[in-house]
């Protein structure tokens, strides 16, 4: 199983915001697209349309090939990657390609002012909290928003939208909490890793006012703005089952794992040795080989 991302990682990422570590990163070229994405696959689970069959990590997270294909097809997605934190939060990334006639060859050919205009219109149509132009080797409309998912949870969304070779590409990041410094550093590292195979034979047509209207209208329709729910709920349930030790003599919900916070069920007293500031210190009586055994001090 992938290593959980503990609180220490957040501190490290804050320190390394300007110099993200990529030593363990893997680059994914995705068929039927012109995009490659680099992700640290020692921390992230990464699924694409190309790597589902006979992938042991599919079984590890408890999701079937059919379920993943359904998510890909329903959302025009070509990658679904996620990293989970030991507090139950996560970041999930969808790489989306939409084949629509937006009236433009590449968004990078447009001025910052024109790209910002796109962001403004999308923000008005999609109820976006913030929009901006993000530029590395390519230009993106960056959107920050919130949306209620199908599971009734509120999702925080960070989306990077661009046009390459007349196709719309969206990197959609979603999480159960706001994007602080550590999460933003991870997201920036991934976005800056993106490479496109730009077809230089596709020429930009003359940009008339009517063309701009088509571009804005079509891009607004193709843009994201909505949470993609369902699949992580299945994944999260599977990971939760795998994280728990066998339930032997312990009461329900008594979770005492290496590095994971101790949560006492209602009516129970925290055992001696529990250090809340440091996470979970195993109390005397915890037997790892037998799962989680209640210590003598743990009582109603």
C-alpha positions as CSV (number, residue, x, y, z in Angstrom):
1,X,0.0,0.0,0.0
2,X,1.2,3.5,-0.7
3,X,2.7,5.3,2.3
4,X,0.2,7.7,4.0
5,X,1.1,11.4,3.9
6,X,1.7,12.4,7.5
7,X,1.8,15.8,9.1
8,X,5.5,16.0,8.7
9,X,5.1,15.9,4.9
10,X,3.1,19.2,5.1
11,X,6.0,20.8,6.9
12,X,8.5,19.5,4.4
13,X,6.4,20.7,1.5
14,X,6.0,24.1,3.0
15,X,9.8,24.4,3.2
16,X,10.2,23.1,-0.4
17,X,7.5,25.1,-2.0
18,X,10.0,26.6,-4.5
19,X,12.0,23.4,-5.0
20,X,9.6,20.3,-5.0
21,X,11.2,16.9,-4.8
22,X,10.8,14.8,-8.0
23,X,13.3,12.0,-7.3
24,X,10.6,9.4,-7.2
25,X,8.3,10.9,-9.8
26,X,7.0,8.9,-12.8
27,X,5.9,10.5,-16.1
28,X,2.7,9.3,-17.6
29,X,2.1,9.7,-21.3
30,X,-1.6,9.2,-21.9
31,X,-2.9,7.7,-25.1
32,X,-5.4,9.6,-27.2
33,X,-4.2,12.8,-25.8
34,X,-1.3,15.2,-26.3
35,X,-0.4,15.5,-22.6
36,X,2.2,14.0,-20.3
37,X,2.0,14.4,-16.5
38,X,4.6,13.7,-13.9
39,X,3.4,12.4,-10.5
40,X,5.2,11.1,-7.4
41,X,3.9,7.5,-7.6
42,X,5.4,6.6,-4.2
43,X,2.7,8.7,-2.6
44,X,0.0,8.9,-5.3
45,X,-2.1,6.2,-6.7
46,X,-2.3,6.9,-10.5
47,X,-4.8,5.3,-12.8
48,X,-5.1,6.1,-16.5
49,X,-7.1,4.5,-19.3
50,X,-4.0,2.6,-20.2
51,X,-3.0,1.0,-16.9
52,X,-6.2,-0.5,-15.5
53,X,-5.9,-4.1,-16.7
54,X,-3.9,-6.4,-14.4
55,X,-2.9,-3.5,-12.2
56,X,-2.4,-4.8,-8.6
57,X,-3.2,-1.3,-7.2
58,X,-6.7,-1.6,-8.5
59,X,-7.2,-4.5,-6.1
60,X,-5.3,-2.7,-3.4
61,X,-7.8,0.2,-3.3
62,X,-10.8,-2.0,-3.9
63,X,-12.0,-0.5,-7.2
64,X,-12.9,-2.5,-10.3
65,X,-11.8,-1.8,-13.8
66,X,-15.4,-1.3,-14.8
67,X,-15.9,1.4,-12.1
68,X,-12.8,3.3,-13.2
69,X,-13.8,3.1,-16.9
70,X,-17.2,4.4,-16.0
71,X,-15.7,7.4,-14.2
72,X,-13.4,8.1,-17.1
73,X,-16.2,7.9,-19.7
74,X,-18.7,10.0,-17.8
75,X,-16.2,12.8,-17.2
76,X,-14.0,12.7,-20.3
77,X,-11.2,11.9,-17.9
78,X,-7.9,10.1,-18.9
79,X,-6.2,10.1,-15.5
80,X,-7.5,9.7,-12.0
81,X,-4.8,10.1,-9.3
82,X,-5.0,10.6,-5.6
83,X,-3.0,11.0,-2.5
84,X,-4.6,10.4,1.0
85,X,-3.7,12.0,4.3
86,X,-3.8,10.3,7.7
87,X,-6.5,12.8,8.8
88,X,-9.0,11.4,6.2
89,X,-8.4,14.3,3.7
90,X,-7.0,13.8,0.2
91,X,-6.3,15.4,-3.1
92,X,-7.7,13.9,-6.2
93,X,-6.5,14.8,-9.7
94,X,-8.5,14.3,-12.9
95,X,-6.9,15.0,-16.2
96,X,-9.7,15.8,-18.6
97,X,-9.7,16.2,-22.4
98,X,-12.8,17.6,-24.2
99,X,-12.9,17.5,-28.0
100,X,-14.9,20.6,-28.9
101,X,-14.6,23.3,-31.5
102,X,-13.5,26.3,-29.4
103,X,-12.4,28.4,-32.3
104,X,-8.8,28.5,-31.1
105,X,-5.7,26.4,-31.7
106,X,-3.8,27.0,-28.5
107,X,-4.6,29.2,-25.6
108,X,-1.0,30.2,-25.2
109,X,-1.4,32.2,-28.4
110,X,-3.7,34.6,-26.6
111,X,-2.8,37.6,-24.5
112,X,-3.0,37.6,-20.7
113,X,-5.9,40.0,-21.0
114,X,-7.8,37.7,-23.4
115,X,-7.2,34.7,-21.1
116,X,-8.3,36.7,-18.1
117,X,-11.5,37.7,-19.9
118,X,-12.2,33.9,-20.3
119,X,-11.7,33.4,-16.6
120,X,-14.0,36.3,-15.8
121,X,-16.8,34.9,-18.0
122,X,-16.3,31.3,-16.6
123,X,-16.4,32.6,-13.1
124,X,-19.7,34.4,-13.7
125,X,-21.3,31.3,-15.3
126,X,-19.8,28.7,-12.9
127,X,-20.0,30.5,-9.6
128,X,-16.2,30.5,-9.2
129,X,-14.6,32.1,-6.1
130,X,-11.4,33.3,-7.8
131,X,-9.9,33.2,-11.3
132,X,-6.5,34.1,-12.7
133,X,-4.0,33.5,-15.5
134,X,-1.4,30.8,-14.7
135,X,1.6,30.6,-17.0
136,X,4.5,28.2,-17.1
137,X,5.5,26.9,-20.5
138,X,1.8,27.1,-21.4
139,X,-1.1,29.4,-20.4
140,X,-4.0,28.3,-18.2
141,X,-7.1,29.8,-16.8
142,X,-6.9,29.0,-13.1
143,X,-10.2,28.6,-11.2
144,X,-10.8,28.2,-7.5
145,X,-14.3,27.2,-6.4
146,X,-16.4,25.0,-4.2
147,X,-19.1,22.6,-5.1
148,X,-21.5,20.2,-3.4
149,X,-20.7,16.6,-4.6
150,X,-23.1,13.8,-5.2
151,X,-22.3,12.5,-1.8
152,X,-23.4,15.8,-0.3
153,X,-19.9,16.7,0.8
154,X,-18.5,20.2,0.0
155,X,-15.5,19.8,-2.3
156,X,-12.8,22.5,-2.8
157,X,-11.8,22.7,-6.5
158,X,-8.6,24.0,-8.1
159,X,-8.7,23.8,-11.9
160,X,-6.3,24.6,-14.7
161,X,-7.9,24.9,-18.1
162,X,-6.1,25.4,-21.4
163,X,-6.5,24.7,-25.1
164,X,-4.0,22.7,-27.1
165,X,-4.3,21.5,-30.7
166,X,-8.0,22.7,-30.6
167,X,-8.8,20.4,-27.6
168,X,-9.7,21.6,-24.1
169,X,-7.6,20.2,-21.3
170,X,-8.5,20.5,-17.7
171,X,-6.4,19.5,-14.7
172,X,-9.0,19.3,-11.9
173,X,-7.8,19.0,-8.3
174,X,-10.4,18.4,-5.6
175,X,-10.2,18.0,-1.9
176,X,-12.4,18.0,1.3
177,X,-10.6,21.0,2.7
178,X,-9.1,24.3,1.4
179,X,-5.8,24.3,-0.5
180,X,-3.2,25.5,1.9
181,X,0.5,25.9,1.3
182,X,1.4,22.2,1.4
183,X,-1.4,21.1,-1.0
184,X,-0.7,24.1,-3.3
185,X,2.9,23.1,-3.5
186,X,2.0,19.6,-4.6
187,X,-0.5,20.9,-7.2
188,X,2.0,23.4,-8.6
189,X,4.6,20.8,-8.9
190,X,2.3,18.6,-11.0
191,X,1.0,21.4,-13.2
192,X,4.5,22.6,-13.9
193,X,5.5,19.0,-14.9
194,X,2.9,19.0,-17.7
195,X,4.1,18.8,-21.2
196,X,2.0,19.0,-24.4
197,X,2.9,17.7,-27.8
198,X,1.9,20.9,-29.7
199,X,1.1,20.5,-33.3
200,X,2.7,23.5,-34.9
201,X,1.0,22.8,-38.2
202,X,-2.3,23.9,-36.6
203,X,-2.4,27.6,-37.2
204,X,-4.4,30.2,-35.2
205,X,-7.2,31.7,-37.2
206,X,-7.7,35.4,-37.4
207,X,-9.0,36.5,-34.0
208,X,-12.2,38.5,-34.9
209,X,-14.7,39.6,-32.3
210,X,-17.0,36.8,-33.5
211,X,-14.3,34.2,-33.0
212,X,-13.7,35.5,-29.5
213,X,-17.4,35.0,-28.7
214,X,-17.3,31.5,-30.0
215,X,-14.1,30.8,-28.0
216,X,-15.7,32.1,-24.7
217,X,-19.0,30.5,-25.2
218,X,-17.6,27.1,-26.1
219,X,-14.9,27.1,-23.4
220,X,-17.5,28.1,-20.7
221,X,-19.5,25.0,-21.7
222,X,-16.4,22.8,-21.7
223,X,-15.0,24.1,-18.5
224,X,-15.3,22.2,-15.2
225,X,-16.7,23.8,-12.0
226,X,-18.4,20.7,-10.7
227,X,-17.0,18.1,-8.3
228,X,-16.6,14.6,-9.6
229,X,-17.8,12.4,-6.8
230,X,-18.3,8.7,-6.2
231,X,-15.0,7.0,-7.0
232,X,-13.0,8.4,-4.1
233,X,-15.8,7.4,-1.8
234,X,-15.3,3.8,-2.9
235,X,-11.5,4.1,-2.7
236,X,-11.6,5.7,0.7
237,X,-13.8,2.9,2.1
238,X,-11.4,0.3,0.8
239,X,-8.4,2.1,2.3
240,X,-10.1,2.5,5.6
241,X,-10.7,-1.2,5.8
242,X,-7.1,-1.9,5.0
243,X,-5.8,0.6,7.5
244,X,-7.6,-1.0,10.5
245,X,-6.0,-3.8,12.4
246,X,-8.1,-6.9,12.9
247,X,-10.9,-6.2,15.4
248,X,-10.2,-8.7,18.2
249,X,-10.9,-7.5,21.7
250,X,-11.3,-3.9,20.8
251,X,-14.6,-2.0,20.8
252,X,-16.0,-0.6,17.5
253,X,-14.1,2.4,16.1
254,X,-11.1,1.8,18.4
255,X,-8.4,2.7,15.9
256,X,-4.8,2.7,17.2
257,X,-2.3,2.5,14.3
258,X,1.3,3.5,13.8
259,X,1.3,7.2,13.2
260,X,-2.5,7.6,13.2
261,X,-4.3,9.7,15.7
262,X,-6.1,7.9,18.5
263,X,-9.9,8.5,18.6
264,X,-11.7,7.2,21.6
265,X,-15.3,6.1,21.1
266,X,-18.0,7.7,23.2
267,X,-18.0,6.5,26.8
268,X,-14.3,5.5,26.8
269,X,-11.3,7.1,28.5
270,X,-8.1,7.7,26.7
271,X,-5.4,5.3,28.0
272,X,-2.4,6.5,29.9
273,X,0.4,7.4,27.6
274,X,-1.8,9.0,25.0
275,X,0.0,12.2,23.9
276,X,-2.5,14.3,21.9
277,X,0.1,16.8,20.7
278,X,2.3,14.1,19.2
279,X,-0.4,12.0,17.7
280,X,-0.7,8.4,19.0
281,X,1.5,6.8,21.5
282,X,0.8,3.1,21.9
283,X,-0.4,2.4,25.4
284,X,0.9,-0.6,27.3
285,X,-0.9,-3.7,26.3
286,X,-1.1,-2.9,22.6
287,X,-0.1,-6.1,20.8
288,X,0.6,-5.3,17.1
289,X,0.7,-9.0,16.0
290,X,-2.8,-9.6,17.3
291,X,-4.4,-6.4,16.1
292,X,-5.6,-3.9,18.7
293,X,-6.0,-5.2,22.3
294,X,-7.4,-2.9,24.9
295,X,-5.0,-2.0,27.6
296,X,-6.0,-2.3,31.2
297,X,-6.4,1.5,31.6
298,X,-8.9,1.6,28.7
299,X,-12.3,1.3,30.3
300,X,-15.8,2.7,30.5
